[in-house]
């Protein structure tokens, strides 16, 4: 029972820690690792992320919102609707986390946000000359970008 005498809500609650900040490695690691397991990330996607997570990603990529929304497949009209409702759809949330995870991985590999942003926004020979953020607009492309980052990290760049 809660203070009002009603049955307590059984839905899990999580701290107000940004899922995107966690993926970008901007969250305190001790808190983040405890709160954001893979199952929690999947649950966050299924629930739909708060629209504020888009701003966290935008700041992490240092990219205008219009350009980011376009890369995520979110039209201006849809973006305005999402801002009104306060929540992204699961498919949109998945794309936001895809970009956040890739950006976080690039920061790990290149050691600074600026180096990661530069790499993610520049044509890469390992992707046939494609820009990683453009390539990552599909799940398959994102996996290829992640694979390339892994090869760079371990010195097997091709």
C-alpha positions in Angstrom: 0.0 0.0 0.0 1.2 3.5 -0.7 0.6 6.7 1.4 -2.9 7.2 -0.1 -4.0 3.7 0.8 -4.1 2.4 -2.7 -2.2 -0.7 -3.9 1.4 0.1 -4.5 2.4 0.4 -8.2 4.3 -2.8 -9.2 5.9 -1.3 -12.3 9.7 -1.0 -12.0 11.1 2.5 -11.7 14.6 3.5 -12.7 16.6 6.6 -11.7 16.5 9.6 -13.9 19.7 8.7 -15.6 19.7 9.2 -19.3 20.0 5.9 -21.3 21.6 7.9 -24.1 24.2 9.4 -21.7 25.0 5.9 -20.6 25.6 4.7 -24.1 27.7 7.9 -24.8 29.7 7.1 -21.7 28.6 10.4 -20.1 27.0 8.8 -17.1 28.9 7.9 -13.9 30.0 4.3 -14.6 29.2 2.8 -11.2 25.6 4.0 -11.4 25.2 3.3 -15.1 26.5 -0.2 -15.1 24.2 -1.2 -12.3 21.1 0.4 -13.9 21.5 -0.3 -17.6 21.9 -4.0 -18.3 21.0 -5.1 -21.8 17.6 -6.2 -20.6 17.0 -2.7 -19.2 18.1 -1.1 -22.5 15.7 -3.4 -24.5 12.9 -2.5 -22.0 13.7 1.2 -22.5 13.4 0.8 -26.3 10.1 -1.1 -26.0 8.7 1.6 -23.7 9.9 4.4 -26.0 12.5 6.8 -24.8 11.7 10.2 -23.5 12.0 12.8 -26.2 14.7 14.6 -24.2 17.0 11.7 -25.0 17.2 13.1 -28.6 18.7 16.3 -27.1 21.3 14.3 -25.2 22.3 12.5 -28.4 22.3 15.8 -30.4 24.6 17.3 -27.8 26.8 14.2 -27.8 27.1 14.4 -31.6 27.3 18.2 -31.7 24.8 18.2 -34.6 21.8 20.3 -35.4 18.6 18.7 -34.4 17.1 18.9 -37.9 20.1 17.0 -39.3 20.0 14.4 -36.5 16.3 13.8 -36.9 16.7 13.3 -40.6 19.4 10.8 -40.1 17.2 9.0 -37.6 14.3 8.9 -40.1 12.2 11.4 -38.1 10.4 14.1 -40.1 9.9 17.6 -38.8 6.2 17.0 -38.3 6.9 13.7 -36.4 9.5 15.4 -34.3 7.0 18.1 -33.3 4.4 15.4 -32.4 6.9 13.6 -30.3 7.8 16.7 -28.5 4.1 17.2 -27.6 3.6 13.6 -26.4 7.0 13.5 -24.7 7.9 10.0 -25.9 9.5 8.4 -29.0 8.1 5.3 -30.6 10.0 2.1 -30.0 11.4 2.1 -33.6 12.7 5.6 -33.2 14.1 4.8 -29.7 16.0 1.9 -31.2 17.6 4.2 -33.8 18.5 6.8 -31.2 20.2 4.1 -29.1 21.9 2.7 -32.2 23.5 6.0 -32.8 24.4 6.6 -29.1 26.0 3.2 -28.8 28.1 3.7 -32.0 29.1 7.2 -30.8 30.1 5.7 -27.4 32.2 3.0 -29.1 33.9 5.6 -31.3 34.8 7.7 -28.2 36.3 4.5 -26.6 38.4 3.8 -29.8 39.4 7.4 -30.6 39.7 8.6 -26.9 37.9 11.9 -27.3 34.5 13.1 -28.3 35.9 15.4 -30.9 38.0 12.6 -32.6 34.9 10.3 -32.5 32.6 13.0 -34.0 35.2 13.7 -36.8 35.5 10.0 -37.6 31.8 9.4 -37.6 31.2 12.3 -39.9 34.0 11.6 -42.5 34.1 9.1 -45.4 35.8 5.9 -44.3 37.8 3.6 -46.7 36.7 0.6 -44.5 33.1 1.3 -45.4 33.8 1.8 -49.1 34.0 5.5 -48.7 30.7 5.9 -46.8 30.2 8.2 -43.8 29.7 6.0 -40.7 26.6 7.9 -39.5 25.0 7.6 -42.9 25.9 3.9 -43.1 24.4 3.4 -39.6 21.0 4.5 -40.7 20.2 0.7 -41.0 20.9 -2.0 -38.5 23.1 -3.9 -40.9 25.1 -0.7 -41.7 25.5 0.0 -37.9 26.9 -3.5 -37.4 29.4 -2.9 -40.1 30.5 0.4 -38.5 30.8 -1.3 -35.1 32.8 -4.1 -36.7 35.1 -1.5 -38.3 35.6 0.3 -35.0 36.5 -3.1 -33.5 39.1 -3.7 -36.2 40.6 -0.2 -35.6 40.6 -0.7 -31.9 42.6 -4.0 -32.2 44.8 -2.8 -35.0 43.3 -5.0 -37.7 42.1 -2.0 -39.8 41.4 -2.9 -43.4 
